[in-house]
Amino acid sequence: MRSADKENVSGKPLSSSQHPTGKMCMPCPFDNFSDGTLYTRYNILNVLETGPFNLIHPAHEFKLLTNIEKGLEEDIMMKFSNEVSRFAPACRKSHTNGTIHFGVRDNLRGEIEGIKVSKKEAYVDHLNKLIGKYFNEQYTSVAKACVKEPRFAEVLLQNGTPPHMFVIEIDVVPKHCICDTKYFCTNTYKYKSKSWKKAAFIQDGASSKNIQNTKEFETFKGILTSLADYHKRAEEEYKLKQKKSINEGLKLVSLLTGNRDSLDSSYYDYYILVSRCHPSQTSHLDFLQEIKWFAVLDFDFESEMNGVFKTKKKNRNAKLYFPDYHVNKVGLVSEQAEKLKLHQDTNWIFCNSGSDFKGNNELPLDPTSSQDRTACVRKIISFLSHKDVKQSGKVLMVFLLLSTVEDSADPLTEAFMTFYRELKGLEYMVICIGAGPYQQWKDVLHARGLSEEALSNKCVSNLTLQMVNGTIIKLKSVAQFSERLLPSVGRSSIPKEDFMAALEILCENECKDTGIGKDADKFTNFLKEREEVFYRGGKASWWNFYFSTENYTSDFIRRDGYEKLEHLIVSSPNSANQSPVKIINLYHHPGCGGTTLAMHILWDLQKRFRCAVLKNKPSDFGTQLTTLLTCGANNDTGYLPVLLLVDDSEEQENVYFLQKVIQAAITDKCIMYITPLVIILNCMRSQNPDESSTINLLNSISLKHMLSEKEQRAFDQKKYIEKVHPNPDNFYLFMIMKKNFDPQYIEKVVKSTLHNLTTASKLAQLVCYLTLLNSRVRTPTVSISLCEEFLGTNSQEIGCSKDKLIEKTGICSNILIYDQVHEYTRYKGLHIIHPLIPSHCLTELKLTYDLPKSEITLQLLKEDLFYETLLKQDKLIRDIQTLLITRQHKEHGNESDTWFPP
C-alpha cells in the first residue's frame, strides 16, 4: 500500500488493479463552501450519476479530466469550462440542482482520483472570463447567479498525507426566484474545428443531451411553465420540511456549563479533541481563547501550519507533547501529574503527528497505522482521565469535529471510544458537529454499539461553526475580545461584523463588558450624566435601558401601548405572508415618548430578533440589511428575523419605499422565506395619532399627549429620581409627562425661563431662532460650532468644553439640550428639550416682548452667517427651507385645515 501511495504522489493514474480498494464516502455538502470536507484517494462517492430526482437533492455527474499530463493548460481549461457549460444549462432546463465533480472516475462508480492544481484562481478566472461566450448575453447574469464558483476539496492519500491534489466541484443552483421560466441557450466549443456551436442541453439520465433543433426542444418549451411551477413548489416544501435548530444554542450552553449560566473552569476540567481543520474555519475559532482547556488532543496533521493550533497559540500558552511523552513515565500517576505541572498551562498533544513540530517525520495516523502508535493515544487518554489527574474530580470532553469521519477504525473514532470507556459513558461528553457529518458519525458509532438517542442527546449538530463560536464567547463574564454579538437561530449567537454603516446595530450583549464598570466612581458619574440627559429631554440611549435591566436604576415605565406593540412584532414571524417585509406603525404626538417606547421594545426583544436602527439610507442600504439578516446563517439553518426601527420618517411613502428596497434585495440574494424576515417598526410623529393609525388599523398603535391612570401612577412612584439627583425639578421631559402634559405647568416653566429677557442680545436671538425652528421642524438642531461663531465666543477662550458652553453663558440653559447629529459628518447640535415648549415660548415672546413669529422669521433670514456653507445639503439650511414652505396639519380638523408657515 505504501508503494502505491508513493507512486501516486506523481499524479500518474493507476489502473483499477494497481490501487487499493477504497471505502464509500459522502460528497461535500451541496452549495456549501465552509464545511471543510476532505476526500481520500480511491474512496468512492456514495452517490450515483443520476438525472433529476426531486429537483432539490442535486443530480451528480463525474468527470476525470483525463490526459492532463500531456495536455496544454489552455486545452485543459477549455475542457473544464466546456463540461460546466453542458451540465449547468442541463440542470437549468430540467429545473434541478446539480453538482459536477472533476477528478472523479465515472467508469468506476465515482472513484476519487484527484487533479493536480497549481493555481486555483486560474480555474476561477477562466470560468468567469468565458461565461459570456458560453451563455447568450441576456442570460449571462442569470448564469452567474446559478453557477457557483469552483469548490476545491483536498484529496489526501490513504495514509492521510496531502499530495496537493483536489476534486473540483461546481454546484448549479437554479433557484426559481432567479430563473422562473428562463432557459439557457448556450454555445459549446468544438476542439477539432476550434469554433463555437449553438446548443441546448437537458439532463438525460446520468449525462447531458443536446436537443437543439429537435422536436424534443419544442416539446420542452411547451412544458416550461409547469416545470417552473413544480420547482417552486419543491423549494417551498423543502423549506417547510427542514429540521430547525430550535434551542440548540441553549443545549450547547447547558452541556458546556452543567446547567450553569457561565463558564467556570473550577467546575470542569475541559478537554477537547479536534479533528482536521479547514483553513476557512479558523476565523470562527475565537471561542478557544475563552475556555481554559486542560488538555487538547489535536488530530490535525497540519494544525501548526493551517489549523487550530495556529489560531490558539497567538493568545494562550500551551505545553506541547506527542502521546508517548506521558506514557513512558514511571511512578505513581499522582507523582507524574505533580512533576509535569499539568494544571499550569494547556497540555497540547499532537495525536496525529505534527507536520511542523520538533522536526517531526512521522506520517499521519490512519486505520492501518502501527499498533504502538495507536496504543500511545489510548494510553494518554487513560492517563488524562485518571482520578489523580482530574484535579476537580469532573471532566468535560468536548469533541470538535470539523471534518467528516467515515471509518469505524478511524483514529478519531478509536479516541472517542477510549474516552467513552474511561468516562463510563456519554455523561461528560459534548459533540459539536455539522448536520452532514453528524449523519455519518452517528452511523459509525452505531456500528460500535452506541444508541442513536444517547448520542443525539450529547450532540449539537444544527449550529454552524460561526454560531457555536458566538454562543461560547457569550458565556464568559468578560470575553477576551469584548466581542459584540448578534442573536442567531436556535438561541445561539454569532460575532457582529462591522460592515453596516447605515444601521445602528443593537447587539444582544449591548453595553456589557465595556470596561467602564471597573472604576466604581467613574461608572457612578457616567450613570448620573446619562440619566440627567435623558430626563431633561435628550433622546434615550441603550445605556438607559441597560442601567434599568441590571438594576442600577429603577424599572423603565411600560407605556400602555407596549403589550400590543410587542404582540404585533412577536407574532409576525409566525404568520405566513406574501411579502418578506412587514411594516408595523407607531404613530405618536411629538414629545410623548414614542421613540423611547420603540427603543424599549427593541431592547426587550434584542435576543429574539436582530435589532437595528436606521441611521441613513445609502444606495446599498438593501445590501446592508440583507447582510445583517444572513450573517452566519443560510437557507439551510434558517434566519432570525430583523427588527428595524425607522424613526421620524417624514412621510409614510418613505417607509413603503424602504420596504420595496428590502424586498428587492432579498429576491436578488435568493433568500427563501415563508414568513416575514424583516419587520419595520415605523415610529412616526403625527398631529393626530389616532387618525393616522386607521391607515393600517391591524398593524398600528397610537401614543398621545395623555397618560392613562395606570401610567400616571407609574410616574408618581418614580421616587428614585428625587433620591439620586439633586435638582429633579429641572428634568422637564420627565416632569411634563408626570404632570400629564399639563399646559399650565409648561406655561409656568416658559414664563420663568424667559423672565427679564434682553431680546436685543445675541443669546436671546439664538434662543428665538431655536424656538421658531423647533416649533415647526422635526428634530431641528444648530451645531455648537455655529452657535459659538454666532455668539462671538470660543469654548477654549472662556475656559469650558463645548458640552458646558450654554451652561456657562447662562441664558435659557434649562430648556436647551445637546444632541448628536448623524448627517454627512457627525456633530453635536443644540435644540429645545421638548416639542411642547417652543409653541408656549413663541406665545410668551409675542405677549411679553411684542416679538411675533413673522419678525423672528425675518431676522433669521437676515443672518448671513447661517447660510455661509459649502455644503449644499446643510441641515440648518434644509430646516429653514422646511420652516418656510411646509404647511402643518392641525391636531383636529380635516385635510385642508392646516397652519400656514410663519
SULHUGI-V887920 format. One record per run of one state. SS is the DSSP state (helix for helix, strand for strand, loop for the rest). FROM is the first residue (numbers start at 1). TO is the last residue. If there is no record, write none. Layout:
<<SS FROM TO> <SS FROM TO>>
This chain:
<<loop 1 1> <helix 2 8> <loop 9 23> <strand 24 25> <loop 26 38> <strand 39 40> <loop 41 43> <strand 44 45> <loop 46 58> <strand 59 63> <loop 64 72> <helix 73 94> <loop 95 97> <strand 98 102> <loop 103 103> <strand 104 105> <loop 106 110> <strand 111 112> <loop 113 114> <strand 115 116> <loop 117 119> <helix 120 134> <strand 135 135> <loop 136 136> <helix 137 146> <strand 147 147> <loop 148 150> <strand 151 156> <loop 157 161> <strand 162 172> <loop 173 175> <helix 176 179> <loop 180 185> <strand 186 190> <loop 191 194> <strand 195 199> <loop 200 200> <strand 201 204> <loop 205 206> <strand 207 210> <loop 211 214> <helix 215 222> <loop 223 223> <helix 224 241> <loop 242 247> <helix 248 257> <loop 258 268> <strand 269 274> <loop 275 278> <helix 279 284> <loop 285 285> <helix 286 289> <loop 290 292> <strand 293 298> <loop 299 302> <helix 303 306> <loop 307 307> <helix 308 312> <loop 313 317> <strand 318 322> <loop 323 323> <helix 324 327> <loop 328 332> <helix 333 340> <loop 341 345> <strand 346 350> <loop 351 370> <helix 371 384> <loop 385 394> <strand 395 401> <loop 402 410> <helix 411 422> <loop 423 428> <strand 429 433> <loop 434 434> <helix 435 446> <loop 447 451> <helix 452 457> <loop 458 458> <strand 459 460> <loop 461 464> <helix 465 473> <loop 474 484> <strand 485 488> <helix 489 491> <strand 492 495> <loop 496 502> <strand 503 506> <loop 507 515> <helix 516 518> <loop 519 519> <helix 520 536> <loop 537 541> <helix 542 549> <loop 550 561> <helix 562 570> <loop 571 571> <helix 572 574> <loop 575 575> <strand 576 576> <loop 577 580> <strand 581 588> <loop 589 593> <helix 594 604> <loop 605 609> <strand 610 614> <loop 615 620> <helix 621 630> <loop 631 641> <strand 642 647> <loop 648 651> <helix 652 668> <loop 669 674> <strand 675 675> <loop 676 677> <strand 678 685> <loop 686 688> <helix 689 699> <strand 700 703> <loop 704 708> <helix 709 716> <loop 717 718> <helix 719 724> <loop 725 727> <helix 728 730> <loop 731 731> <helix 732 738> <loop 739 742> <helix 743 753> <loop 754 761> <helix 762 776> <loop 777 781> <strand 782 783> <helix 784 791> <loop 792 801> <helix 802 809> <loop 810 812> <helix 813 815> <strand 816 822> <loop 823 825> <strand 826 832> <loop 833 834> <helix 835 849> <loop 850 852> <helix 853 861> <loop 862 863> <helix 864 867> <loop 868 874> <helix 875 885> <loop 886 887> <strand 888 889> <loop 890 897> <strand 898 899> <loop 900 902>>
